Each structure stands twice: as C-alpha cells, then as structure tokens.
C-alpha cells in the first residue's frame, strides 16, 4: 500500500436534496457541519468519519451506509421517537446486531452495535 488511510466519508446520493437534507438533519439531530457547495452537506460522525449527502439523480436510492453505535436499543428508541420506521433487528454470528432504516430516496442506513465490546 502506498500510504496510510486517515479518514473516510460515506456518500449518500439523493434526487431531492431539500427533502433528504431535512431527513438527515432529523436523523443526526443537527444540521450539517459543512455545506461546501450547493447540493452537498456533510456531517462529521466520528473523529475521522463523515457522512456526505450529495444531490445526484442518477445514483439516488442506490447508496448504503453503516453507522456504528454503542447502544442499538437506544438508537432504535430515538428513531421511533422521530417516526422513522426500522426493520427487524438482526444478529450476525453473535458479533454484531444491526437494524436498517430507509431514507426518502430509498438509500439504506444501517445502525450496527458490536456485541464483542460488551
């Protein structure tokens, strides 16, 4: 490998930027940290991890992002308070438990809790 990676951004494409911005504002509990250009909004979700929302009609609804959480049950309760429907909780190989939600474009947003850490 030529270098060391030092950050990551998950890119979520939307066909209706205003509607998606409102939904992610609600999901994140705050507005974006950056809006560098028209049609782009970014939230820093960890020290070196970002979620980037972009207006891209061609790719809208084809994105998937996984967000690690410490307490999946608490996250699900927050989602329900926001009237965001959640899928069923799935446990994978006794290592993680996951729940999926869908944004207005049909992009998949998954919340994942590491079971090995607890």
Secondary structure, DSSP 8 states (H G I E B T S, - for coil): --S----EEEEEEES-HHHHHHHHHHHHTS--SB--STTEEEEEEETTEEEEEEE-TTTTT--EEEEE-S-HHHHHHHHHHTT------EEETTTEEEEEEE-TT--EEEEEEEGGG-
